[in-house]
């Protein structure tokens, strides 16, 4: 049976709606155009959230990327601009999309032993220069698509740079593909917010690893560098301090809560998936900070195993906290400092972990083995 998923975009609709309400006439025009174009693609691009059949022949794990140029049109995928082993083109959008896809593939394969987005060697395809004045980037179930921002507006009215400029946006959107093939979290309410949060988590880890930053050195911003100097903001979200990423007369104020007491109940944005994702985002940040070191190692491993093996389509915040607590206990020991960090992280956002009965030896060994199987096979 084919499962229909919404289009996963980096730009939350509430931000575009604020621009359409508060911006100059030209800014409003670009925002409405982006909203309309995105909705058109939601209706046209249906994806199957099912794992592909395992190939009969054994093949070597090998990164494969191809980046296209839509040349400001809307037909996908566009003209081939760069293949896997091609040198840089000199077009910033092409090279950023290509390199960002590579950095995302490297994180999943080199750290977690995953063979591309689907776990089976999927080629990473990206299209840049999509449309004109398209203020968004999205994963459509098959490939990445990036707009150039509002570069055609007068300099004084520009709000967004090109959407390939932030590597964490690339990692964020490609992680929607991983979720599509693994937990398949439904895109509504708390499961949808978890879907968005997982993309923020691994998008941030892609950036931190690419920059060689520890958990304490990272800025924990999503989309830093996306705003022009006309915007009073640092990024579109902050994992360290949800609700503080921007406060701008055109974009409005960052609506993300950092705690369950401030949970936003709404029917817009699929039940607030881009808003309430601030809560599990902050839980990860707190846990990673307490664990210390590089966040993509211990904390990232725990969240990845939970995404791959434990979370289910309708997992909510409480269930995910419980499952992640079990995973960290299986990997690092029950009562370990790492498990305490996870417990403290969720408590910091108002979710008390329900402590499960300690598992038997064989169950723990099975979890540890599955967490390491990909990395072992890669060697």
N, C-alpha and C positions, 0 to 999 in steps of 0.2 A: 504494500500500500504506500502511495506517495504522500509524504508529509509536507505540507505547505508552510513555509516560514516567511516572516516579514523580511524586508530588506534591512540589513544592519548598517546604519549610517553612524559616522562619528559625531555629527552635529545634532545635538538634541533639538527637537522641534520647538521647545519653549524659547530657545535663543533666537531662532529664525523668526518666530512669531513676535518677539519683542522688537526685533529690527523692523519688521513689517509695520509695527505700530508706532515706533519711536523715531525711526530713521528719517533721513532726508528723502525726498521723492525718488531719487535714483537708488538709494540704499533700499528703500521699500520695494522698488521694482526688482532688484536683484534677489532679495529675500523671498519674495513671492514666486519668482521664477524658479529658484532652487527648490522650494516646497512643492511646486507643481510638477517639476521634472522628477523629483524623487518619488512622488506618489504615482506618477506614470510608470516608473520602473517597478514599483511595488506590485503593480497589476500585471506586468509583463514577464517578470523574471521569477519563475517558480523553481524551487530547488528541492531535491530529495535528500532528506537528512538521514540517509542510511549508509552504512559502511559498504564499500565496494567489495566484490568477491575477491578473495585472496588469489593472486596470480599463480598459475600452475608452476611456472618456471621460477627458480630462485635467481634473484638478480642482486647485484651489488648496490648498496645504498649510495646514491649519487644525487647531488643537488642539481635541479634543472629549473631554470627561470627563463621567461620570455616577457619582454616589456614592449607594449604597443603605444602608438601615438594616435589618438582619435582626431587630431588636427582640428580641435574645436567643434567637431561634430558629435553626434550621439549614437552612431552606429558602432557596435562593439564586435570584435576587439579593436579594430583599427589597423594601421600600418605597423609592421614589425620595425621596432626602433633599436632593440638590443637583445641579443641572445645570451645564454649562460656565460660563455667564455669571451664575449666581445669586450673590448676596452671601453672606457667611459666615452660618451658621445659628446659631452660638452653642454648638453641640454640639462639644466639642473633637475627638472621634474623627472625626466627619464632616468637619470643616474641615481637620484634619491630613491625613487620607487624600486629600482633594480637592487640597489645596495641594501635598502631596508628590508626587502623580501629575503635577501641573502642572510642578513643578520637575524631575522626571525627564524629562518630554517636552521641556522647554526645553533641558536639557543635550544630549539626543540630536539635537534638531533645530537648535538655534542654534549648537552647537559642532561637531557631526559631520555635519550635513545630513541626518539620518535622519528620515523621516516616520513617527513613532510607533514602537511596539514592533515591528510586523511590517514596517516600511519602506513601508507602503502606506496609512497614515492610520487605523490601527485605533483605535477608540474605547476610551479607558481607563476601565474599569469597576471599581468598588471596592465592597465590602460591609463595613460596620463592625457592631459589637455582635453578632458572631456567637456564638451559644450563650451559656452562662453558665460562667464559670470556665475559659474556653478560653485557655490560655497559649501562643498561637502566632499566626503570620501565614503565609499561603501564597499562591502563584500556582498556579492550577489549570489553566493552559493557555488560559484565556479571560478571567479576571478576578482581582483581588486580594481576599483575605478576611482580616479582622483580628478577633482576639479582644480582650476587654477586660482580660485578665490575671486575677489572682485577687482582684478587688476585693470579692468577697463574704466573703472570709476576715476574721477579726479583724485589726486593724491590726498587731498584734505578729507575725502569721504571714504577712503578705503578702510575696511575693517579687518579683512582676512588676507593673509599671504597664501601662496600655493599650499595645497594640502599634503604634499609630499615632504614639506619642510620639517615636519616633526616625526622622527623615527618611531616614537611610541604610538602614534596614530596608525602607522603601518602595522606594527606588532599587534595593536588592539584589533584592527579589522581582520587580520589573518587568523587571530585566535577565535573569532566567531566561527571560522571554518573548523577549527579543532573541536569546539563545542558542538558544532553540527554533526560531527562524526562520533562523538563520545557521549557526553551526558545528555545532549539534545534538549537542553532546558527550554521549556516553552517560553515564548516571548510575551509574558504578561505578568504583572504584579511582582511578587517576590522572586519566583523563578526567573523572570525576565531581568530583574535587577541583578540577580546573581550572574546571569549571562553577561550583562554589561560589565559587572565588576570583574569577572574572570578575564575579560578582554583588557580592562584597565590594568589589572595585576600583571599579566604577561606582557602587555605593551610597555609598561614601566620597566619590567625586567629586561626586555630587549634593549631599551635605552641605557639602563644602568650597566649592563654587560658590555655594550658597545663603547661606553665611555669609561669603563673600568672603575665604576663608583661603588663604594660600599653602601650599606643601608643608611649609615649616618651621613654620608656625603651626598646622597641623591637629593634632588629637589622634590620628588614625588608629585610633580605636576604632570597632567596629561595635556598635550598640545602646547607646551611651552614653545614660543616662537611662531605660533600660528597667527596671533593677533598682530596688527600693525601698531605703530606708535599712537594712533588715534584712539585706541581702546585703553581704558583704565582696567587692566587685568594682566595676570601672569600666564594663564592658560584656561582651558575650558573646564577643568576639574582639578581639585587638589586632594590627594589621598591622605596627606598629612593633616590637612585642616579643611575638610569638606565645608562648603558654604562661603569660602573666602577667595576663590580663584579669580573672581572678577566682580566689579561693582561699577557699572557703566551706564550713563544716561540713555544710550541706545540699546545695548545688550541686556540691560536690567541687572539684577543681582543674582549671583550664584545661589540657586535654591536648594542645594544638596544638604541633607541632614548628616550629622556625624554620630547620631545616637537614636535608639529606638523611640525615645520619648518624643522625638521630633519627626517621626515617620509621616510621610505625606500621603494621604489617601486621595487619589484622583483617578478619573477615568481617561484623562488625556495621556499621551505618550505611552500607550499600552500599560496603563496603570502606574506610570511614573518610573519606568525602568531606568531612565537616565538620571533620575533624581535620587531615588532611594538606594541606588548602587553605592552612594557615598558611605552607607553604613558598613557593608562588608568590605569595601575598599579600606576604610579606616581600621577595621579589625585586622586586615592583613598587614597594614603599615605598622600597627602597634606590635603585632607578633614578630614581624621581621626585624624591627628595631631592637626588640628585647633579645632576639636570638643573636643579633650582631653579625658582623662579617658581610659577605655578599648575599643579598637577599635572594638571588636566583638559585643559590645552593640549597640550604636547608628549607627555608620557608617556601621557596618556589617548588621544590621537590614535593613537599607535603601537599600543596594546593594542586599540583599537577596530577599526583596519584589520585587525589579525591575527584578531580575532574574526569580522569580516565576510568576509574574503577568503582567509585562509590556514589557520586551524585546521580540522581535520576531526573527525569523530565520535569517533575513537579516538586522538586526539593525546595523548601522554603529556607529562610534564614536560620531558624532554630535547628532544623534537620541538617543543614550544611555545617553548622557549628559542631554538632554532635559527631558527624561523620569525619570532619577534618580532625577533631580531637582524637578520634580512634586511629586515624591514619598516622598522625604524629607519634602516638603511643606505639603503634606497630613498628614504625621505622626507627625511632630513637629511644624507646623504652617508656613504660608507664611510670609516671612520676618524674620523668627526665626534665631538665631545664627547658628543652624544646617544647615539651608538652605543656609545661607551666606557661610558657610564653604564648602559646595558642589560647590557652584558657584565659589568660589575662587580656589578650587581644579582643576576644569576644566579649568578655566582661566589660571592657572599656567602652563598648558601644551598646551596653545594656542587655546583652544576651548571656545568660548563665548556661554554661555547657552542662548537659545532662550526662553525668559520668557513667559510662557503660560498665558492665561486668568485665573484668580483666580477661582477655581471650587466652585460649590455650596456646601452647608452644607451636603446634603445627599451623594454626591460623596466622600467627605472627610471622613465621618463616615464609608462608605463602605470600603475604603482603610484601615483605622485604624482597623476596625473589622477583615478584612481578614489577616492583619499582626499579629493579636493577637490570631486568632482562634485556631491555633495549640497548643500554650502554654496553652490556657484556657482549651481545651479538654484534654490535658495531665494531668491536675489536677483534 
